[in-house]
Amino acid sequence: MTVTRACEPITPLPRPHPRHWPSVTAAALTATVTVMPGFVVGALAPVIETGLGMSRSALGLALSSFYAATALGSPVAKRVAARLPVHVVLATAALIAAAVMLAAAQAEGMASLTTALVVGGLGNALVQPAAGRLIATRTPAHRRSLAAGIVGAALAAATLVPGLLVALVVPAYGWRTALLTAGLIALIPVALTPLARSPHRPQPAPPATAAPRRVGGTLAWWSVAAALSAAGNNAVATYFVQLGTDSGLPAVATGNLLALSALLAIAIRIAAGALTDRAPRRNPAVIASMMLAGGLGLALISAGTPVSFVLGAILAFSAGWGWTGLLLATALQLVPDSAEHAGHTVQVGIYTGATIAPFAFATLSGAVGHAPAALVCAAAAFAGAGAVVTGALLLRGRPGR
């Protein structure tokens, strides 16, 4: 008996990988470029509309197709991310993003542009489930909010490049060259994805303390919250340049402000992740507060003056988009043994809202103007904060008492 046990292979519990931050960085850079097609086309909307003879609603519908493909493709992407090596999934997603932006640069009309964006949305769907698995397998539990914050900063970083393209490339070289440049930038993370190699088993995490039904209900409420808040913020991010110019800012200044706001959003997400790792139970309250602050920023944007736009943009981008990484980390705490499911839940919510935003905002702003449309976005962000609180209360068993 003793000899048999001595000869049995010992499978130790996985330990935190000493180089988990490079892998998280590789995932974050990949997430940045895979969502860029939607933001780049949105930032270039005015010149693309003129160049291709498209209406604002038509371009909004094309943009919505990108986010719809991400949301609808997420269930399949979740299964793919669970079966294939993480670094292979991330490399594939980055290559798809590069090809999509290079194809969009050659678009001759709505059909070809929409087709490219749909393919890009499907590639983008691969990232969040893979990132959730990566964080669970490579990052110790007490650093997961920070890791998720770094990955979540990708959404903010994805608006940085379009802002720079609008300010630096479009005036001199046009929108097609700007898209070509974005496509070449998207190839950079491919070389870094080998850093994201990960083991198959997750790091030890605290066991779930709530009943499965309550966990499922909470995740559903948080997915709704992500959809509501993302709808408001994505609409403004997509049409940021148009909103800025309507408020009285020059297009180049608006592009620079978009880039500056993106940098601030990146810093806020990383800082929030680092701070909340010290008290992860407070994550839902922090997320709800960020959504409320983002709603206030959207309300300021609706005022339509240069000063209110600048203040509102900074607040909406820093706080209003700062919750995405925290939501992923909080979902991972609820389902530590199903990281792909956590990433899928957050992704479906965010991109469902993002699907609705471009076309709905374009249609609404065309009918009633940008100011009332921005107020509707603010109301959606406030409702999202309420949904986060509802999900947290459900988890504690308070509803129904």
Secondary structure, DSSP 8 states (H G I E B T S, - for coil): -HHHHHHS---------TTHHHHHHHHHHHHHHHHHHHHHHHHTHHHHHHHHT--HHHHHHHHHHHHHHHHHHHHHHHHHHHHS-HHHHHHHHHHHHHHHHHHHTT--SHHHHHHHHHHHHHHHTTHHHHHHHHHHHHS-GGGHHHHHHHHHHHHHHHHHHHHHIIIIIHHHH-HHHHHHHHHHHTTGGGGGGGGG---SS--------S-HHHHHHHHHHHHHHHHHHHHHHHHHHHTHHHHHHHTT--HHHHHHHHHHHHHHHHHHHHHHHHHHTT-GGGHHHHHHHHHHHHHHHHHHHTT-SHHHHHHHHHHHHHTTTTTHHHHHHHHHHH-TT-HHHHHHHHHHHHHHHHHHHHHHHHHHHHHH-HHHHHHHHHHHHHHHHHHHHHHHHHHTT-TT-
